[in-house]
Amino acid sequence: MRDAILTPHALEQFQAHPLTPEQFEAEKARIIDEPAHLKRLERIKKLPRSFSVKELLETTFAPVVWIIINLLTTGLTILAGAPKLGKSWLMLSIAVAVGIGGSVLGRYQVEARKVLCLFLEDTPKRLKNRLEKIAAKLTENVIIFNQWRSGAEGIADLDAYLGENSDIRLVIIDTLARFRGASRGDDRYSEDYATSAAIKEIADRHDLAIVAVHHVRKMGADDVMDTVSGTNGLNGGADATWILSRARGEADATLFVTGRDIEEQKLALRFDPAMATWTVIGDAQEYAQSEERRQVLEALPLASAMKTSEIAAAIGKKVQATDYLLKQLEGDGLVKKPKYGYWTRTGVESTVTPVTVTSNISKVQGIQAVKDLQGIQYLQGVIQEATPKPAQEPPSLDYGIDNEPSGASGESPEYCEVSIDETF
């Protein structure tokens, strides 16, 4: 029956080009399976384009397009933070700055580009008040909608709008929850990923950046990426993630940034309530260290010294961590040790009683630099070397040191008096 399917032409081909028995059986099976073979070819034709390693390595691609250098590039970015933290102020100031061109966040220079904003939780009146608060300049480059359809229809509307406005390079969606609509199923991960993937596809197709504002969970997490509300599907489908965090009522905040084309970084930000604007003030880790150093210096009084444990209690840190900070400050010449276990600021002189040395050879008066026992011993050695050695056995020297340490063992007194009597 299988042989009956073979046409005379096919048999002639086999006879004209002799095949091994194995080749003959394989070719016969292919011809017999022709209908299924054609169906597979039709499906393969619908697959997206593939690339070989050779082709990729030999292709020159356009460089990454930055909206904000080293911070925001094309694709989908999720900005997450607690409610009422200042995310909307951050994105409004970025939108206006990009629309006008110039400085963004007090640190980055950007080109003027057209921006589309979907501020779905604000009224026109509130938006006007906010624009006036940040002293926004007049511009036609920033287009704002405060109403937009949600779900699949909203995504299709966005795709259509961008198709007719190809000069838009930045889209801000505030908030993602309003834009995506209510959940429709039990598989939250798949829903989250599908939402991110659909928005990212629009960003890629139109070669622009989309920032979607979202919330973080109420409960913290060891991994900062796990603080984003919802499942990991949102982050998984996005190209980059920003996470804004700060203590309620504090002006300073941290912006964690990571992404496929962005180097992971933590930026220290400061919020100016008068202008309602955010400014980058440096690397978050370096800023935290400088802030800790400032706290230590402020804790030290101007006129006296403090123990390490007292400083640690004043700044709310462990003694070991405080001691490490103090040693760093000492290396920078900002603090010093007037005696063992105590610290004071550089330039603050602790009270020292003048030291008088009486000798048959010389008198040294008004010495102020004796700070500890090592200094006293050094002074005694200098005097011994300067004293002529008589032929007879030298008299015994009686060194009387007042104000012995009364605190912990090994601590030096804050000041001391030395008297040396030499009788020949």
N, C-alpha and C positions, 0 to 999 in steps of 0.2 A: 504493500500500500504506500509506504514511504517512497519506494522507487517510482511508483506511478506518478508522483507529483513532479518528478524531474522532466523537463521539456526535452525534446530532441536536440534543440540548440545547446542546452546545457551538457547533454551527453557528448555532443560533438566537441565542445570545449575541453571536456575531460580527456577525450581521446587525442586531441591535438596537443595537449600539454600534460603528459603523463605525470601522475602524482603517486606518492607512496600510499599504501593502504590507509595509513593514519590521516594523511592530508585529504585523501578522497572522502573519508567518512566525515571529517570536520567541515569540508566544503559542502557536502551533501546536506549536513545538518543545518548549515547556515541558510542554504537556499530553501530548505523545507520550512525554516523558521522566519521566512522573509516578512510576513505580516507583523509579527511582534518586533522584528528588527526595525521596520519603518516607524512603528510607534515610538520606539526608544529614541530614534533619531529626531523625531519631531519634538520630543521632550527636551532633548539635549540642546536643540536650537534655541530654546527659551531660557537656558541658563545664562547668568551674567557672565561677563568676560573673565577669563582666567589669565594669569600671568606666570611665566616661567621665571626661575631665579635669574637666569641670564638676562631676560628682558627687563626685569626690575632694576638690576644693577646697572644696566646700560641706559636707562631712561633718566633724563634730567627733569625733575619736578620743580614746580614753582615753590619758592620759600614759604614758610609759615607766615600767614597774614596776622599781624598783631593789631588788635584794637587798642590795647594798653600793653606796652612792651613788657614782656616777662610776667604778665599778670592775666591778660584776657586775650584769647585768640578765637578763631572761628570754631564753630561747633557748639555743643550744648554745655553750659556751666550751671550747676546747682549751687545757689547761695542759701545756706541754712543758718538759722539762728533763732534764739528764743523770741517769743512775741514781745513787741514794744521795745526792742533792743536798739532800733535805729537802722534796720535793714532797708526800709523804704527811703529814708533820708539818704542813705549811702547810694542807692541806685538812682535816685532823682538827681543827686549832685553829679554822679558819673554820666548820666544821660545828657544833662545840660553841658557839662564840660566837653564831652565828645562832640555834641552838636555844634558848639562854638569853636572848639579847638583850643589848644594851649595846655594849661596845667591841670592835672587830675590828681586828687588826693594830696596836693602839695608836694608831689614828688615826680610824677610822670608827665612827659610831654606827649600830646596826642594830636593827630591830624583831625581837622573838622570833617565829620561824617554824618550822614543822615541816620536818625534814630527813631524807632517805633517803640512806644511805651504802652503797655496794657496795664494800667494801674486800676485793678478791678475792685479794690476795696476803698476807693476814695471818691469823693464828690468833686465836681468842678470847682466849687468854692474852696474846699480844703486844698485842692491842688494849686489854686491861685495863691492862697496864703503861704503855702510852702515855697512856691517859686519866689515870692517876695521875700520870704525869710532868708533864703540862700542868696539873695541879690542876683537872681538869674537875669542875663542879658536877653534882649529881644532876638529871637532867631526863628526861622522857618524850618530849620533842620530837625527839630524835635516834634514829632507827631504823637499826640496822647489820646488814647481811648480809655474811658472808664467803664465801658460795657462791652462785652464780647460773648459770643456763644461758647458753651463749654463742650467738652468731650470731642467725639470724632468730627462733629460739624465745626467746632471752633478751630480744630487743627486744619480742616479743609479750607476754612475761611482765611486762615493765616497764610496758607500755601498760595491761595489765589491772590491775596493782597500783595504779597511779596513778588509774585510773578508779574504784577502790573506796576510795581514800584521797585525796580531792580537796583536803584541807587541806595537803598537802605542797607546798612552794614551792621547795625546793632539792634537787637530786639530785646526788650525787658518785659518779662511776664511777672506781675506781682498781684496775686500769688498763684503758685502752681495749683493749689487746691481748688481755687475758683476756676481756673482754666481747664483743668482735667475733668471736673464734675465729680459726682458721687461714684463710689465703688459699685461694681455690678456683679461681683462674684466672690468666691471664697479663696481663690488662688491670688493672694495679694502680691506675691513676688512677681508672678507673670504679668499682672496688671501694671505694677510699677515699672517693670522693665519695658513693657509695650508702650507705656506713656513716654518714657525717656527716649526710646528708640524712634517713636513717631516724630517727636519734636526734633531730635538730632538729625533725622533724615531730611527734614525741611531746612535745617541750618546747613547741612552739607550740600543739598541741591542748589541752594541760593548763595552758597559761599559767604556766609555771614555768621556772626556770633549771636547766640541767644542765651540770656541769663534768666533762669527761673527761680523766683524767690520762694523759699520753703521754710518749714519750722524744724526744730530739733525736738527730741524726746524730752519728757520731763525727767526721766531717769538718766543718770550719767552712764558712761561706758569707758572701759579701759582703752579701747581704740576710738579715737576721735571720729573716724568715719562711721562708726556704729551709732553715733548720736543723732544722725539725720533721721527725721521722722519717717516711718514706713519701713519697708524692707530694703535690703541691699540692691534690689532691682533698680532703684532710682539711680544710685551711684554707678551701678554696673553699666547702665545704658548711656550715661553722660560721659562727656569728654573730660570734664574737670569738675572739681568740687571746691567751693569756698565755705568755710565754717567760721562764723563770727561769734565770739564769746566775750563776755565781760560781766563783772559783778554788778548787780543792780545798784544804780546810784553812782557808780564809778565813771569817770570820764575816759579812762584808758581801757582798751580792748585788744584782743588778739584775733587776727585773721589768718586762719590756716588755709593754705592753698596747695592743691595737688592736682595733677592731671596727666593725660597721655603725652602732651607736648609741652608741659610746664614743669619746671623744677620745683620739687616740694619745698615749701618755705612757710615760715611763721612771721607775720608782720605785726609790729606794735602800732596800734592806731589810737588816736586821741580825738574825742568828740568835743566840739566847741558848741555849747548850748546856745550861745548868743547868736551864732550864724547857722546853727544846725548843720554843720559840715564835719566831715571826717578828714583827718590828715594822717598820713603815714609818718611815724616818728622814728622808724628804724626796725632792725631785726628784733623780733620779740624776745629771743634769748638774751641778746646783748642788752636790750632795754631792761629786762628783768634784773640782770646782774647790776646794771648801773643804778636801778631803783633800790636794790638791796644795799648797795654801797652808800647811796644817799641816806637811807634809813639809819645805817650805822653811824654815819657822821652826824646826823641830826640828834641821835641818842646820846652822843658824847657831850658832856657839859663843857663850857668854855673855860672854867676856872679850876677844874679838878679832874682826877682820873677815876675810871670805873673798872671793876673786875669784868672779865669775859662773861661770866655767868649773869651779871647784872645787865650787860648790854644785850645778851641773848633774850633775857626776860623782857627787856624794853621793846625789842623789835619782833618778838613772838617767834623766835627760831631756836633750834637746838644749839647747845654750846659748841659742838664740834663744827657745825656749819658756820656759826658766828666766828669761831676762831679762824676758819679758813678765809672768810671775808676780811677779817682784821689783818691777816698776814698779807693778803693781796694789797690792801690799802697801805700797809707798811712798806711793801715793795715799791709802791708808787709815791712814797714819801708823804702820804696824807695823814698817817697816824704814827705814834711812837709809843714805846714802853718806858715810862718814867721809873718803873720798878717791876719786878717779876709778878706776872699775873694781872697787871693793871695796864690800861690803855688811855691815851689822851690824844687830842688832835695835835698835829705838827704846828708849831708856832705858838702853842700854849705852854708857857713856862710854869712848872710847878714850883712852889715856894721851897727854897733851899737856904738853910742857915749858913752864913759865911764860915769858912774853915780857916783857922789860924794855926800855923806851924811855927813853933819856937825852937830855935837851935843856936848853939854857940857859933855856928858858921854863917847862917843866913836866916832871914825871916820871910815867910811866904804868907801874905795876908789876902783876904778877900777872894778866896778861891770859890767859884760858884758851880763848877762843872762836876763836882762829886755827886754821882747819882746812885751808886750802889757799892757793894763791898769790893768788887773788882777795881773800881776807881780808887778806892782807899789803898788797896794793896799796891797798886801801881805807883801811887804817890809815895808810899813808904819805901818802895824799891829805889825810886829816884833819890830820895834823901840819903839812903844807905850808901849808894854809889858815890854821892858827892861828899860824904864824910871821910876825912883822912883817917887812915888806920894807924893808931898809936902802937908803939912797941909792946907795951903791956897789953894784957887781955882787956879788950874793950868792955866798958860797963854795959850792964843789961839795960835794954830799952823797955820802957813801960808804955805800951800803947793803950790808952783808955778810949774805948768806943762806947759812947752813950747811945741811948735809944735803940736797944737791941730789938729785933723784930718781935712783935708781940702777936702777929697773926699766924697764918699757916706756915708750916715748916718750909724753909727755903726762901721765904719772901724777904725782900730787902726793905729797910725803912724808907719812908718818903724823903727824909732828910737825916743828916747825922752830923756830929761834931767830933773832930779829931784833935787831940792834944798830945804833943810829943815832947817829953822832957829828957834832955840828955845831960848827964853830969859826968865830968871828966876829973 
